[in-house]
Amino acid sequence: MATSARTAKSDKAVTIFSPEGRLYQVEYAFKAIEDENVTSVALKSGNCAVVATHKNTKKLTNANIVAETMRQVFSITRKIGCVMTGRVADSRCQVGKARNEASRFHYKYDYDIPVDVLCSRIGDFNQIATQHADMRPLACSMILIGMDEDLGPMVYKTDPSGSCCGYRACAAGAKKDKATAYLERKYKNNLSEQKTIQLAINCLARALGLYFEPIDIDVGIVSKANPKFRLLNDMEIAFYLNEIAERNLEKICDFSYFL
């Protein structure tokens, strides 16, 4: 009875560890991210870095909402972009903080903030929210990509716990486990820009078990040839979807030949 009472107290406050050493409010923030039913992936390979996310337009409760305005991919600076997974309002708040930090850094040091430094600072904000009773963790996960002049393409991720880490490939959201498993099997570090984009889209499709239309996904990219972060338009996404469909059809035909 005493143990359950202590657990109940720690369940209500973000600053109190449970007897098992857990922060329940942080865990609830991760659960809120998954409940948005959105999955995002990011990877770097060769001379580029890519983010891709599924736009869950079916969850919109009002038919009059313009789906294109429910964005999950944002530019932070000219050369840094991010994909946000989780609550839309929390995501926009965190993007605003990231833009402010990038602007302050540039004003103070007169050069663009590196991706790892920006991710570390956002992680610090997230971690501070776990120390104060008058704050709550933001229910969103941020994956940043950018092109570093010395280190090449970079992918960094931070989450409600405040952790910050660099990745070759990573995922966030409802189906992150399936997406991560797929990336672990298929990832290569010397892919072309086209193959990297295809791998990101394929990973989403396999993790979610869906066939995409161009309107269903957002894809952002930075590369050595064009270090400015940009979103692919619907025509470009349609091109990659057709390439993936043709390649999958060839595999099916080759398999049926041996039956």
QUIMOBEL-V213439 format. One record per residue. PHI is phi in radians with two decimals (* if undefined). PSI is psi in radians with two decimals (* if undefined). D_CENTER is the distance of its C-alpha to the mean C-alpha in whole Angstrom. Layout:
phi=(PHI,PHI)
psi=(PSI,PSI)
d_center=(D_CENTER,D_CENTER)
This chain:
phi=(*,-1.13,-1.12,-1.14,-1.16,-1.12,-1.12,-1.09,-1.14,-1.23,-1.24,-1.63,-1.97,-1.33,-1.64,-1.94,-1.34,-1.32,-1.01,-1.55,1.44,-1.98,-1.85,-1.12,-1.13,-1.19,-1.11,-1.15,-1.13,-1.11,-1.14,-1.13,-1.10,-1.15,-1.19,-1.24,1.02,-2.15,-2.19,-2.30,-2.34,-2.61,-2.74,-2.13,-2.80,1.08,-2.03,-2.62,-2.34,-2.32,-2.11,-2.55,-2.54,-1.57,-1.58,-1.45,-1.22,-1.19,-1.45,-1.12,-1.50,-2.05,-1.17,-1.53,-1.25,-1.39,-1.06,-1.14,-1.44,-1.51,-1.48,-2.22,-1.95,-2.34,-1.66,-1.69,-2.22,-1.09,-1.98,-2.19,-2.26,-2.58,-2.06,-1.86,-2.20,2.35,-1.11,-1.10,-1.11,-1.11,-1.10,-1.13,-1.08,-1.21,-1.09,-1.05,-1.08,-1.12,-1.14,-1.11,-1.10,-1.12,-1.17,-1.10,-1.07,-1.15,-1.13,-1.38,-1.92,1.14,-2.67,-1.18,-1.20,-1.19,-1.06,-1.16,-1.18,-1.09,-1.10,-1.09,-1.23,-1.16,-1.06,-1.11,-1.04,-1.10,-1.21,-1.07,-1.15,-1.56,-1.86,-2.09,-1.23,-1.61,-2.24,-2.31,-1.12,-1.32,-1.51,-2.73,-2.10,-1.95,-2.01,-1.83,-2.28,-2.94,-2.01,-1.65,-1.08,-1.71,-1.70,1.41,-1.17,-2.35,-2.28,-2.30,-2.37,-2.35,-2.49,-1.04,-1.31,1.69,-1.19,-2.48,-2.65,-1.56,-2.39,-1.46,-2.70,-2.72,-2.51,-2.59,1.93,-1.08,-1.94,-1.12,-1.14,-1.15,-1.13,-1.12,-1.08,-1.14,-1.13,-1.10,-1.40,-1.81,-1.19,-2.38,-1.66,-2.26,-1.39,-1.30,-1.05,-1.12,-1.18,-1.14,-1.10,-1.09,-1.12,-1.10,-1.18,-1.06,-1.07,-1.08,-1.09,-1.23,-1.16,-1.64,1.17,-2.21,-1.80,-1.63,-1.77,-0.95,-1.31,-1.46,-2.36,-2.05,-2.30,-2.10,-2.60,-2.25,-2.55,-1.14,-1.21,-2.43,-1.23,-1.31,-1.18,-2.57,-1.67,-1.25,-1.46,-1.08,-1.15,-1.16,-1.11,-1.07,-1.06,-1.20,-1.11,-1.16,-1.07,-1.13,-1.11,-1.14,-1.16,-1.13,-1.15,-1.10,-1.12,-1.13,-1.13,-1.12,-1.18,-1.17,-1.10,-1.57,-1.35)
psi=(-0.74,-0.69,-0.74,-0.59,-0.75,-0.69,-0.69,-0.69,-0.76,-0.36,-0.44,-0.40,2.37,-0.32,-0.04,2.22,2.51,2.93,-0.41,0.05,0.49,2.61,1.77,-0.67,-0.57,-0.72,-0.64,-0.56,-0.72,-0.66,-0.67,-0.61,-0.81,-0.59,-0.29,-0.21,0.70,2.46,2.42,2.62,2.75,2.54,2.72,2.46,2.48,-2.11,0.55,2.86,2.46,2.47,2.55,2.49,2.63,2.24,1.92,1.25,-0.36,-0.32,-0.13,2.23,-0.27,2.10,-0.30,-0.06,2.35,1.94,-0.57,-0.35,-0.19,1.33,2.60,-0.20,2.25,2.68,2.35,-0.90,-3.04,-0.54,0.05,2.29,2.94,2.74,2.29,2.36,2.16,-2.68,2.30,-0.81,-0.76,-0.67,-0.78,-0.64,-0.78,-0.63,-0.72,-0.75,-0.73,-0.72,-0.70,-0.75,-0.74,-0.69,-0.76,-0.73,-0.79,-0.68,-0.67,-0.70,-0.15,0.51,2.82,2.53,2.34,2.69,-0.77,-0.62,-0.76,-0.78,-0.70,-0.69,-0.68,-0.68,-0.64,-0.75,-0.78,-0.71,-0.63,-0.59,-0.29,-0.03,-0.21,2.32,-0.38,0.24,2.85,2.63,2.48,2.32,1.16,2.68,2.33,2.21,2.10,2.49,2.63,2.98,2.03,2.40,-0.58,-0.68,-0.15,-2.67,2.51,2.50,2.16,2.60,2.43,2.74,-3.13,-0.38,-0.31,-0.01,2.64,2.20,2.57,2.60,2.70,-0.66,2.49,2.97,2.81,2.66,-2.81,-0.71,0.60,-0.58,-0.78,-0.73,-0.73,-0.72,-0.70,-0.76,-0.65,-0.56,-0.66,-0.22,2.42,2.58,0.17,0.58,2.69,2.98,-0.75,-0.77,-0.59,-0.77,-0.75,-0.69,-0.71,-0.78,-0.76,-0.69,-0.79,-0.79,-0.74,-0.70,-0.64,-0.28,0.70,2.72,2.17,2.58,2.78,-0.54,-0.22,-0.29,2.72,2.40,2.23,2.65,2.54,2.56,2.90,-0.66,-0.59,1.50,-0.12,2.25,2.35,2.73,2.42,2.46,3.05,-0.63,-0.72,-0.75,-0.71,-0.67,-0.82,-0.63,-0.70,-0.69,-0.76,-0.75,-0.73,-0.70,-0.71,-0.65,-0.68,-0.70,-0.70,-0.74,-0.73,-0.68,-0.76,-0.42,-0.58,-0.04,*)
d_center=(41,41,37,36,37,35,32,32,33,29,28,28,28,24,26,28,28,29,32,29,27,24,23,23,21,18,18,19,15,13,16,15,11,12,15,13,13,10,8,5,6,6,10,13,16,20,19,16,12,10,7,8,7,10,12,14,17,20,19,20,24,25,26,27,23,22,19,18,18,15,12,9,8,11,13,14,17,18,17,13,10,7,4,5,6,9,13,13,16,14,11,14,15,13,12,16,17,15,17,20,19,19,22,24,23,24,27,28,28,28,25,22,19,18,14,15,17,15,12,16,17,14,14,18,18,16,18,21,20,21,25,26,28,27,23,21,17,15,13,9,6,5,4,7,9,13,17,19,23,24,21,19,16,13,10,9,7,9,10,13,15,15,14,13,13,13,12,13,10,8,6,5,8,11,12,10,13,14,12,12,16,16,14,16,19,18,17,19,19,22,20,21,19,20,19,16,15,17,15,11,13,15,13,12,15,17,14,15,19,19,20,18,20,19,18,16,13,11,11,11,13,15,18,21,23,21,19,18,15,15,14,16,19,20,23,20,18,21,23,20,20,24,24,22,24,27,26,26,29,31,30,31,34,35,34,37,39,40,41)
